[in-house]
Amino acid sequence: MVTARKGRGGGGGPPRPRAVDGSGGSMASRVAVLAFCVAGIWSAYITQGVLQETLSTKRFGPEARRFNHLAFLNFAQNVVCFVWSFIMIKLWSSGGSSAGRAPLRKYWGVSITNTIGPTMGIEALKYISYPAQVLAKSSKMIPVMLMGTLLYGVKYTFPEYICTFLVAGGVSFFALLKTSSKTIKKLANPNAPLGYTLCFLNLAFDGYTNSTQDLIKSRYPKTNPWDIMLGMNLWGTIYNAVIMFVAPLLFSNWPYANGFEALKFCQENPEVAWDIILFCLCGAVGQNFIFLTISRFGSLTNTTITTTRKFMSIVVSSVISGNPLSLKQWGSVVMVFSGLSLQIFLKWKRKKVRDHKE
């Protein structure tokens, strides 16, 4: 599933950008649009997070069965986002020329990593709690800096290393601290090492996906975020359909997610089906607000909004979903988001200096 990559998306999709810093219009209108974007992103993704956690921990029906087909969420998201992006392209492009836009065949390769990565992130919820998953996936800057240093000899500033230390330390402390027995009982198969490994593999695949999307956008400058969303989800739908619906027919002992079993479970438990539909719609709506934020205010503002959203997701999960965190675990959460906040501040500072020189 294409998740707009929290600050990615090409930086210029519908509606057409006026000014990346949101400089058009009155101050009141800009504040109103920004508040609208914040409310949209927060409400969509916090709701999606609650639904994701519910689907991974709740027991359904009179037999109290778990929905063990979490990878099916990725397939459902692909289908909904493909339809959503197709509609948005028709609404905004008005049948315009496809010249300068990346052809659909360009997405088949990167869609493989975009299929595997999010599936690993969702599957991790069988083994670790939702707050732990959010924290682990917030450490995206760590592999980026490691790859930059080891492969390309990039030198980072001391404050940037402080950011990395805070994030890495917070995630590590959280992982080492004992999780409450109430939370562990809700997990399908508690296994912290496997859960965190899946999250970090998710980050690695996401990093490749993001960089490849940027490469496609640079080679085909007229490609907008909805084009990318359409291409990625088209191929993602095809791949997941083969994995979940074709492979089980060819192999009697197919070990991966079975789409037929997932559909049967939804048929027997309509509550699950409605949760999945709402989960997918939240993702599509959230991407819409992310694209709007990037086009009006820039990716840095979007990064700030989505980072604070992650923190609020942990708070909501702890309060509503019954995942109590200890004081030490909250300290780890604060460490992670202090590092992320410092990183955002450094980016704002560099942007201000660059704008001043221009």
Rosetta blueprint (number, residue, H / E / L):
1 M L
2 V L
3 T L
4 A H
5 R H
6 K H
7 G L
8 R L
9 G L
10 G L
11 G L
12 G L
13 G L
14 P L
15 P L
16 R L
17 P L
18 R L
19 A L
20 V L
21 D L
22 G L
23 S L
24 G L
25 G L
26 S L
27 M H
28 A H
29 S H
30 R H
31 V H
32 A H
33 V H
34 L H
35 A H
36 F H
37 C H
38 V H
39 A H
40 G H
41 I H
42 W H
43 S H
44 A H
45 Y H
46 I H
47 T H
48 Q H
49 G H
50 V H
51 L H
52 Q H
53 E H
54 T H
55 L H
56 S H
57 T H
58 K L
59 R E
60 F E
61 G L
62 P L
63 E L
64 A L
65 R E
66 R E
67 F L
68 N L
69 H L
70 L L
71 A H
72 F H
73 L H
74 N H
75 F H
76 A H
77 Q H
78 N H
79 V H
80 V H
81 C H
82 F H
83 V H
84 W H
85 S H
86 F H
87 I H
88 M H
89 I H
90 K H
91 L H
92 W H
93 S H
94 S L
95 G L
96 G L
97 S L
98 S L
99 A L
100 G L
101 R L
102 A L
103 P L
104 L H
105 R H
106 K H
107 Y H
108 W L
109 G L
110 V H
111 S H
112 I H
113 T H
114 N H
115 T H
116 I H
117 G H
118 P H
119 T H
120 M H
121 G H
122 I H
123 E H
124 A H
125 L H
126 K H
127 Y L
128 I L
129 S L
130 Y H
131 P H
132 A H
133 Q H
134 V H
135 L H
136 A H
137 K H
138 S L
139 S L
140 K L
141 M H
142 I H
143 P H
144 V H
145 M H
146 L H
147 M H
148 G H
149 T H
150 L H
151 L H
152 Y H
153 G L
154 V L
155 K L
156 Y L
157 T L
158 F H
159 P H
160 E H
161 Y H
162 I H
163 C H
164 T H
165 F H
166 L H
167 V H
168 A H
169 G H
170 G H
171 V H
172 S H
173 F H
174 F H
175 A H
176 L H
177 L L
178 K L
179 T L
180 S L
181 S H
182 K H
183 T H
184 I H
185 K H
186 K H
187 L L
188 A L
189 N L
190 P L
191 N L
192 A H
193 P H
194 L H
195 G H
196 Y H
197 T H
198 L H
199 C H
200 F H
201 L H
202 N H
203 L H
204 A H
205 F H
206 D H
207 G H
208 Y H
209 T H
210 N H
211 S H
212 T H
213 Q H
214 D H
215 L H
216 I H
217 K H
218 S H
219 R H
220 Y L
221 P L
222 K L
223 T L
224 N L
225 P H
226 W H
227 D H
228 I H
229 M H
230 L H
231 G H
232 M H
233 N H
234 L H
235 W H
236 G H
237 T H
238 I H
239 Y H
240 N H
241 A H
242 V H
243 I H
244 M H
245 F H
246 V H
247 A H
248 P H
249 L H
250 L H
251 F L
252 S L
253 N L
254 W L
255 P L
256 Y L
257 A L
258 N L
259 G H
260 F H
261 E H
262 A H
263 L H
264 K H
265 F H
266 C H
267 Q H
268 E H
269 N L
270 P H
271 E H
272 V H
273 A H
274 W H
275 D H
276 I H
277 I H
278 L H
279 F H
280 C H
281 L H
282 C H
283 G H
284 A H
285 V H
286 G H
287 Q H
288 N H
289 F H
290 I H
291 F H
292 L H
293 T H
294 I H
295 S H
296 R H
297 F H
298 G L
299 S H
300 L H
301 T H
302 N H
303 T H
304 T H
305 I H
306 T H
307 T H
308 T H
309 R H
310 K H
311 F H
312 M H
313 S H
314 I H
315 V H
316 V H
317 S H
318 S H
319 V H
320 I H
321 S L
322 G L
323 N L
324 P L
325 L L
326 S L
327 L H
328 K H
329 Q H
330 W H
331 G H
332 S H
333 V H
334 V H
335 M H
336 V H
337 F H
338 S H
339 G H
340 L H
341 S H
342 L H
343 Q H
344 I H
345 F H
346 L H
347 K H
348 W H
349 K H
350 R H
351 K H
352 K H
353 V H
354 R H
355 D H
356 H H
357 K H
358 E L
